Amino acid sequence: MSSPVSVDGFVKPTPGAILLGSVLSAMFFGLTMIQNRRFYETCWDDSMRLKLFVALIGALNTAQMVTVTDCDWWRHVHNYRLQAASSTGSMVWALALGVGLTASIALMIQSFFALRVWIVCRNNRVITLSIAMLALLQLGKTSIFLQYLRAACEELARTV
């Protein structure tokens, strides 16, 4: 029986993928900020509660972009040329916070969508509950991923 093959020769660090993800994230951040501005310029008649909701989404989106930038800076500048750099330090908390913020933003927006569907479909429980259940499943999936990330980082920290 042959010995297991090490994947270190096949799997290379992918700073290019991290950089590409950061650039795409920055592009989407810019698009959402344009949408926020257009909302406040054109929707004068909307309720204060909706305006505060849009402001909260914008603030959370900004915080998420800060975590993406922190991860990118930490990997490409602060720990330049370190192979095991992604196992400890700032990137771990920033990555976990960024994933948590993304899940929170998604849950809030999907809940708002479910509310609008509830109103438009005249209290249709089946459609609204389907949307709400899918949103909660996504939040549960994210929390499981964060637990896995924490366990993997603790394991890597022990080996480094």
C-alpha positions as CSV (number, residue, x, y, z in Angstrom):
1,M,0.0,0.0,0.0
2,S,1.4,3.4,-1.0
3,S,1.8,6.2,1.5
4,P,-0.7,9.1,1.4
5,V,0.3,11.9,-1.0
6,S,0.8,15.3,0.7
7,V,-1.5,18.0,-0.7
8,D,1.1,20.7,0.0
9,G,2.6,20.2,-3.5
10,F,-0.8,20.6,-5.2
11,V,-2.6,23.3,-3.1
12,K,-0.8,26.6,-3.3
13,P,-1.6,29.7,-1.3
14,T,-4.0,31.9,-3.2
15,P,-3.4,35.5,-2.5
16,G,-4.7,36.4,-6.0
17,A,-8.1,34.9,-5.0
18,I,-8.1,36.9,-1.8
19,L,-7.3,40.1,-3.7
20,L,-9.9,39.4,-6.4
21,G,-12.5,38.8,-3.7
22,S,-11.6,42.0,-2.0
23,V,-11.9,44.0,-5.2
24,L,-15.3,42.5,-6.0
25,S,-16.4,43.1,-2.4
26,A,-15.3,46.8,-2.8
27,M,-17.3,47.1,-6.1
28,F,-20.4,45.7,-4.5
29,F,-19.9,48.0,-1.5
30,G,-19.7,51.0,-3.9
31,L,-22.9,49.9,-5.6
32,T,-24.8,49.6,-2.3
33,M,-23.6,53.0,-1.2
34,I,-24.9,54.4,-4.5
35,Q,-28.2,52.7,-3.8
36,N,-28.3,54.2,-0.3
37,R,-27.7,57.7,-1.6
38,R,-30.3,57.3,-4.3
39,F,-32.8,56.1,-1.7
40,Y,-32.3,59.2,0.4
41,E,-32.4,61.5,-2.6
42,T,-35.6,60.1,-4.1
43,C,-37.7,58.5,-1.3
44,W,-38.8,61.5,0.8
45,D,-42.2,60.1,1.7
46,D,-40.9,56.8,3.3
47,S,-41.2,56.3,7.0
48,M,-38.4,57.2,9.4
49,R,-38.2,53.6,10.4
50,L,-37.4,52.5,6.8
51,K,-34.9,55.3,6.5
52,L,-33.2,54.2,9.8
53,F,-33.2,50.6,8.5
54,V,-31.5,51.6,5.3
55,A,-28.9,53.6,7.4
56,L,-28.3,50.6,9.6
57,I,-27.7,48.3,6.5
58,G,-25.3,50.9,5.1
59,A,-23.4,51.1,8.4
60,L,-23.2,47.3,8.7
61,N,-22.1,47.1,5.1
62,T,-19.4,49.6,5.8
63,A,-18.2,47.6,8.8
64,Q,-18.1,44.4,6.7
65,M,-16.0,46.2,4.1
66,V,-13.6,47.3,6.9
67,T,-13.2,43.6,7.9
68,V,-12.5,42.6,4.3
69,T,-9.9,45.3,4.0
70,D,-8.3,44.3,7.4
71,C,-8.1,40.7,6.2
72,D,-6.6,41.7,2.9
73,W,-4.1,44.0,4.6
74,W,-3.2,41.5,7.2
75,R,-2.5,38.7,4.6
76,H,-0.8,40.8,1.9
77,V,1.1,43.5,3.8
78,H,1.5,42.7,7.5
79,N,2.4,39.0,7.0
80,Y,4.0,39.2,3.6
81,R,5.7,35.9,2.7
82,L,4.6,33.9,5.7
83,Q,2.9,30.6,4.7
84,A,1.3,29.9,8.1
85,A,0.1,33.5,8.5
86,S,-3.5,32.7,8.1
87,S,-3.7,30.5,11.2
88,T,-3.4,33.2,13.9
89,G,-3.8,36.9,14.5
90,S,-6.0,39.6,13.2
91,M,-7.3,37.8,10.2
92,V,-9.1,35.3,12.3
93,W,-11.2,37.8,14.2
94,A,-11.7,40.0,11.2
95,L,-12.7,37.1,9.0
96,A,-15.2,35.8,11.6
97,L,-16.6,39.2,12.2
98,G,-17.0,39.8,8.4
99,V,-18.8,36.5,7.9
100,G,-21.0,37.3,10.9
101,L,-21.8,40.8,9.6
102,T,-22.6,39.4,6.1
103,A,-25.0,36.8,7.6
104,S,-26.6,39.5,9.8
105,I,-27.1,41.8,6.8
106,A,-28.5,39.0,4.7
107,L,-30.9,38.0,7.5
108,M,-32.1,41.6,7.9
109,I,-32.7,42.1,4.2
110,Q,-34.4,38.8,3.7
111,S,-36.6,39.5,6.7
112,F,-37.6,42.8,5.2
113,F,-38.3,41.0,1.9
114,A,-40.5,38.5,3.7
115,L,-42.4,41.4,5.3
116,R,-43.0,43.0,1.9
117,V,-44.1,39.7,0.4
118,W,-46.5,39.3,3.4
119,I,-48.0,42.7,2.6
120,V,-48.2,42.3,-1.2
121,C,-49.5,38.8,-1.1
122,R,-52.2,39.7,1.4
123,N,-50.9,37.6,4.4
124,N,-49.9,34.5,2.4
125,R,-48.3,32.4,5.1
126,V,-46.9,29.7,2.8
127,I,-44.7,32.0,0.8
128,T,-43.7,34.2,3.7
129,L,-42.8,31.3,6.0
130,S,-40.8,29.7,3.1
131,I,-38.7,32.9,2.8
132,A,-38.3,33.2,6.6
133,M,-37.3,29.5,6.9
134,L,-34.7,29.8,4.2
135,A,-33.3,33.0,5.8
136,L,-33.0,31.2,9.2
137,L,-31.4,28.2,7.5
138,Q,-28.8,30.4,6.0
139,L,-28.1,32.0,9.4
140,G,-27.8,28.5,10.9
141,K,-25.4,27.5,8.2
142,T,-23.3,30.5,8.8
143,S,-23.1,29.9,12.6
144,I,-22.0,26.3,11.9
145,F,-19.3,27.6,9.5
146,L,-18.1,30.1,12.2
147,Q,-17.8,27.3,14.7
148,Y,-15.8,25.2,12.2
149,L,-13.6,28.2,11.5
150,R,-12.9,28.8,15.2
151,A,-12.1,25.1,15.7
152,A,-9.8,25.0,12.7
153,C,-8.0,28.1,13.8
154,E,-7.5,26.7,17.3
155,E,-6.1,23.5,15.8
156,L,-3.7,25.4,13.5
157,A,-2.6,27.7,16.4
158,R,-1.6,24.5,18.3
159,T,0.4,23.1,15.5
160,V,2.3,26.4,14.6
